[in-house]
Amino acid sequence: MAPHTEQLIRPSVQLRGLTRSFDGRTVLDDIDLDVPTGQFTALLGHSGSGKSTLLRAVAGLDHGVAGSGRLTAPERVSVVFQDSRLLPWRRVLDNVLLGLNGKDSEERGRAALAEVGLKGRERAWPGELSGGEAQRAALARSLVREPELLLADEPFGALDALTRIKMHALLRDLWQRHRPSVLLVTHDVDEAIVLADRVLVLDQGRIGLDLPIDHRHSRDAYRSRLLTALGVTEDHQ
């Protein structure tokens, strides 16, 4: 078997029996999930369906999860949020390097900023950046750590439509270059289809649909299936 095939088969994330409740209401109900190494997976669902809760559990940020099973994730995990979360009192490069040590860390930080199109903005303050530039800096901060798993919680939700399209192309390009596993939370069906190779739909605390995406095929059929799984008809769009 080819090494690349072996890499894709080996799970990067493995969930067994993941359950999470808030004030007696079950948000995640005994979820089992495998995310293969190098796969780009998108997670869809209505507001309150548990998308971000699942992401936080995988990131190790939610210690209230329960279940008879287990959660296995890589050692190197980076998270990108809807808000870039740049520290306003640190310059862009310093934000990217936050927590990094080593003689080559500055060189790696500059290379990461160049890779997301921010070469020459290393000494800028976060307040001088546009929304799209701030998210590019957040991506650079995540990628400079060479993550095995990149978790993204609606990272483009606050951007305008044109900037969002550019960020889609950038993220897809960065993923193809670095090949981390990606788990993207989004409420945007079209965004999920454009970016991901697999789309999951959360429904009543369980995974209601697990849909592989082949980018050689038309998006319309995928869109229809996902909207149906979300209980939405085209007439309501």
N, C-alpha and C positions, 0 to 999 in steps of 0.2 A: 504493500500500500504506500502511496506517495506521502511524504512528510506533510504536505499541505492538507491532504485529506485527513490524516491523523489529527492535525491541529484543529480542524473544523469539528471533528466528532467529539473531542474531549470537552466536557462541560467546563465553562468558566464560572458560571453561577449555578448552584443547585439548591433548590428549596424543597423541603419536605414537611408537610403538615403545618405551614405557616398560618397562624391565626392572630388577629389583632382586634381588640374590642375597645370602645370608648364609652364609658358610662352605661355599660350593659348592652350597647349596640355593636354587633359584630360587623366590622368593616372588611376584614380579610378572613375568609372561612376555609381553613384547612387546605391552603394552596400548595400544589406541587408544580414546580417549574424548573426546566433545564435551559440554560442559555449557552450554546456551544461557543468555544473560543473563537474570536474573530467575527462573530455574527453581530449585525446591526438589527436590534429588536426595538420596535416602538410599542408603547402601551397606551391604549385609548380607553376612554370611559367617561361617563357623565361626571359632573362635579360631585364630589363626595363619594365617588365609587371606590376610592382607596388607592388611586394611582401613585400619588406622592407618598402615601403611607408605605406602600410596597417598596418604592425606591429608597426611602429612608431606612427601611429594614435591611435591604441589601447593602446599603452604605454603612451599616452598623451604628446608625444614629438614633435608632428607636429600640430601647431596651425593654419595652412593654410587650413585645411579641411573645407568643406562646405557641405550644404545639408539641406533639409527640415526636416530631422529626427533627430536622436540622437545617441550618443555613451554611452553605459553603461558598466562599467568594475568594478572589485572588487577594494577594497581599497588597499590591499596588492598585489602589482605587482612587479616582478623582471624581469630583462632583461639580457640575455647572448648574447654577440656579437661574431663575428668571431675572433676578437682580444680579448684576455683575459682582456685587459685594467687594468692590475695590475699596481699599482704605484711602479716604480722601487726603490724609496727611502724608501719604507716601507716593512717590513718583511711580509711573507706570512700570518701569523695569523693577523697582523695588517691590511692587505688588506681585509681579510675576515670580520673583525670587523668594518670596516670603516663606521662611522655614527651611529653605534649601541651604546646604553647606557644600563645601568642596571648592577646589581651586578653579574648576571649569564651570562653576554654576553661572557666573555672569555671562560667559560665552554661550552657554546653553540657553539662557534667558533671552539674549539678543537674537539668537537663531530662531527661537520660538516666536518672538514678536515679528521677525521678518517673514516667517512662514504664514502668519495670519494677516500679513499686509500692513504691519505697523512699524516697519523699519523707519528710523528717524524720529519716532515718538517716545523713545525710551525715557526721556527726561520730562515728558509732559505730566501735568497733574491730572488725576481722574476727572476733575471738573471741566477740563478743557476738551474732553472726548465726547463725541456724539454717542448715542445709544448703541449703534452698531459697532463703533470702535471699542466701547467699553466691553461689549460681549466678546469681541475679538481678543481683547486683553485677558478676559476670563478664560477663554479657550487656551490661550498661550500658557497661562498659569497652570492649567490642568495638564496640558501636553508635555510641558517641560519636566514633569515628574515621571514621564514615560509609563503611563498607567497601563495595566493589563485590562482594566475595566473602567470605562467612562460612563458615568451616570449623569443624565441631563434632565432636569426638571423644568419643562416648558421654557427653555432658554431663549426662545425667540418670540414669546408671547407678547412682550411689551414693545416690539419693534413695528415700524410701518411696513406695509406690504412689500415695497421694492427692496428695502433693506433685508427683510426676511428671506426673500428669494436669493439674494446674494449670500446670506449666511447659510442657507441650505446647501448651495454649491460648495462653499468653503468647508463646511462640516463633512460633507460627503467626500471631498477631496482629501481632507486630513485623515479621515477614517481609512480610505484606501491606501494612503501612504504609510500610516503607522499600524493599522490593523489591531487596535484594541477591540475587545468586546464592547458594545454600546447598548445601553438600555435608556431609551428616550421616552419620557412622559410628555404627552401632548394631547390637546383637545381638538386638534386640527386633523381631520381625516386625510386631506390632500398632503399635508406635511408628512404624515406617517407613510403614505404610499411613495412619495418622492424619495424619502431618505432611507427607509428601512428595507431589509430583506425578509422581515417577518413582523407581522402586526398581531398583537394580542388585545382582546377587548375584555375589560373587567365588567362583570355584571353580577350584582347582588353578592359581592364578596368572592366570586369564583371567576375563573377564566372561561368566558362564554364562547370565545372564538379564538382559534390559533391559526392564522392565515399566512402561508408563505407568499412572498411577493417575487415575481419574475419581471424584472424591469424591461424585458424585451416585449412584454405584452401590453395591451392597452390598459390604461388606468381605470377606465369606466367600470369594468366588471368588478374590480377590487373595491372601488368606491361604493358601488351598489351593495355589495355584500357587507361591507363595514357599516354603512348607514343602517341597513336592515338589522344588524346585530345590536346597534345602538338604539333601535326603535324609532328611527327617523326616516321619513320618506322624502324623495326628491322634491315633492310639492311644498315641503316645509322649509326648504333651503332658501 
